[in-house]
Each structure stands twice: as structure tokens, then as C-alpha cells.
Amino acid sequence: MAGSEIFGSEEIKAATDVIERKMIHRYGSHDIRGGIYRAEEFEAAAREISGAKYALALSSGTAALITALKGIGTEPGDEIITSPFTFIATVEAIVACGAIPILGDLDETLSLDPASAERLISPRTRAIMPVHMFGAATDMDKFTALGKKYSLPIIEDACEVVGGTYKGRALGGIGDVGAWSFDPNKTLTVGEAGMLFTNDRDIWFKMDCYHDHGHIHSKEHDRGAEGKFGFGVNYRISEIQGALGTVALKKLPQALAALRAAKKKIVEAGEAAGLTPRPMHDAEGDTASHVIFILPSAEAAKKFQKAAKEAGSGCGIISENTWHYAKHWKALEEMGGKEYFGGRTPSYAPETMTQAEGLLSRAVLFGLNIKMSGDEMEKMTAAIQSGAKAAL
Ligand SMILES: *Cc1c(COP(=O)(O)O)cnc(C)c1O
């Protein structure tokens, strides 16, 4: 799903233009930049897709998640409920704020189960952070209701699902705050960047200031003379990322169409061979970056994987995925069961994740590319058929 495969002359032109004008900073120099603000154009394009009132570009998805947590007022010792099946950045963002990650169970779509999130709510809970993994939405209606019931903000980690939807609404634009990523492994990339969305002016203002050393951004004043709001960091993007991002978002419909067409063919071949695709809360909104089949048992998944590999197309078993499953994160396990900013961390021992393990050990995963050759498609299909034959 790496978006650099669709780089072309448009990106070269967009980046070159910024370099030729020597106007690399997204803020300041208002009198000499000719009214050109590429980062703002990127934000405007993203905002339009998201349907949210405010969009803020940041230097990475991780930076976006940290800034989102700061924006809703997360303090050291607060608890943030999230999923054990996510990229480690979700948990790193929580830890970077001195907050405590609380990991829930998964539902049958491999998303954070809203019922398990509700059971984990405590007086220390500051937010719930569902993660839309590998293209598919979590149960956002239930999370929205949960947020209302307990007056807790819902932060969508939508880093992997730029362009994905849930009941017609853009992922990232539904929760109190939502984050996208444009890192080199995502559907669209600008090298590195993230994007935040919110409808809340106060949250937006805090995030906007925090991500740039507390600057209160204004075009009325020179940079440095605009006033400050608290401490911040530097999670800005440059005008080059802004220019590339605007081009990338123009290519989003074509990228999604290609991924969805490829996925449809592959899933149909799998179903014809008797396989069960990962169920989804809204299959229409799937970004189709991955194909997942759920096997009847962990043993069957292993057999599937072996046969698929022999047929020429490797697949992963998600429970073995060291990037995306908390069971494998030593740093997390080491912080388990300790005093922590006046709170206490739960045990993050792998044995505590048996519910997730039961699902993820049965899930086999193929990644798709925007540009897939006929040969790649045939190989993947043949591998899936061999896998099914061996496993079912
Ligand atoms: C990629 C990703 C992130 C982090 O994004 P970066 O831009 O790489 O920092 C966060 N959460 C999830 C679920 C991701 O897949």
C-alpha cells in the first residue's frame, strides 16, 4: 500500500515549485510569499474529505496522536483505552504523554470491542482511542455513544485508513479528534506527515499551538510577534510536504478504486475456495489496503500460510506480526504492574491477551499494492486457493 508507487510528474512539479521559490516554512514571511501557503492547501483538501471543521497537518501520524492527546488535556497518570491490535505508535503516543495505555479486547472484525472498552472505564480514564486497522472501520456508532454516555472524548486513530468511511462518513472525521498518517507505508505518502481533524475550536486551537512551540498563528503579525499559548514542540510540516500532500489527496479516488478492484477479485477467489473474509462494520468504506481471511483455528492458519508460501505468495498470521500486536512489545511489558505518575499500570504480560490471541492467531493477511500486475494477482489468487485447500 506504499503510496510512493504512484509518484509522478505532478509530485516533481509540486516539490520543485517550493524549492524554486525558496519558501519552505509554512508560517511567517507573509509579505514576501505571494499569498502561497502549500501546507494550508493540504489541510483544506484533507478537511474537505474528512467533513470536519478543522484540519491540522503535522510531521507524522505519531506526532498527530500525541498532539491529539495534548489537545484534549491528557495529563500524566491518565488512562487511555485502546486496542492491543494496532501499530506501536498508538501506545507510544499515550506513553509520550505520561498516560497509561489500557488495552481492551477485540471484536470479530479485529477492532477494539466497544463493550470491552466500557468495562475498562475508570475514574482515571481520559479518552478512548479506537484504531481502524488495515483498511476497516471500528464500530464508530458504539464508540460515539460510549463517549456521550461517559463524557469521554473519542480519538480515532485513522492513520491507516485515509479515504476510508463508516456509514458514509470519513474515518478520522467522526470522533472528537481523528488522525491520519502519510508515512512511507500508508496508502498515500508525502515522505512523512500526519493530519488531525476536529470540530471543536478549543481543541483545534490547543493542538495548533502545541504543534508549533505554542505560537498563536496569525497572518496579521510577523512570526514571533503573534503571541504564545503555553509550551509546545515542533511537529510542523514544511511547504514541500504540503505541496506533495495536495497532489496525493487528488490521487486518492484513483488509488482507492484500484485497491478495491484488486481486493474484490482476490476476496471472491478466496470465498469460492471456501474461505471466510474478515467481517467488517462497513465493508463499503474499506480502503482495501489488505486482504484478511479468518481460518477456523490457529493450526489451520499455519497450514494455510505454509501452503500459500509454497504456491509463491507469502502471507502473515497477524498474531505473529511484531509491529501490530501488543503481545510482542517488550518495552510495554516492562512497564507493566508499576507505580506510574500516581497511578498504576496493568500487567501487559502476553498471557493477558488471550482473547486477542484467539482471533489474531486465526487471521491470515495479504497486503495489496495500488499497482498490481496481472501476474501478482494470479500468484496471490493461486496461493489463496492452495492455502484454502491445505487448511480447510
Ligand atoms: C502508521 C500508524 C501510526 C503512526 O503514523 P506515522 O506517520 O508512521 O507516525 C499510528 N497508528 C497506526 C494504526 C498506524 O498504522
The ligand as a Gaussian input file, in Angstrom:
#p B3LYP/6-31G(d) Opt

LIG

0 1
 C        1.301000       4.339000      10.808000
 C        0.466000       4.350000      12.026000
 C        0.641000       5.315000      13.018000
 C        1.760000       6.312000      13.030000
 O        1.936000       7.057000      11.879000
 P        3.397000       7.620000      11.494000
 O        3.069000       8.633000      10.453000
 O        4.194000       6.478000      10.967000
 O        3.986000       8.221000      12.698000
 C       -0.230000       5.300000      14.102000
 N       -1.195000       4.389000      14.213000
 C       -1.393000       3.441000      13.283000
 C       -2.508000       2.460000      13.469000
 C       -0.548000       3.370000      12.177000
 O       -0.711000       2.391000      11.287000

